[in-house]
Amino acid sequence: DEENQFNPMKPRHQLARSPATASKSSKKSPRHPALSEIPLPVPKEEPVELSPPPPE
């Protein structure tokens, strides 16, 4: 990973792996089935909804 940061051409690949860019790239180019298989942070939101809302 450190070598990728030192190389100026490697960071581009890291950005593609980043979750932020991965979500955008997955929508633009659905050619990466691997990204679709990766569990998105959506499952984490489900348990949050089950939990009772904070008393306002």
C-alpha positions, 0 to 999 in steps of 0.5 A: 500500500505504501508503494502505491502512495509513493508512485504517482500513477498508483493513486489512481487505482487506489481511488478506484478502490476507495468506497466513495469513488467505488460507489460512483464508478459502480453506478457509471460502469456496471462492469465490476460485478465484484463491487456489486457483491461487496456488501454496501453500508446499507445493511448497517442502516437496517439495524439502525431503523429497527432500533427505537428513535431517540426521544425528542 
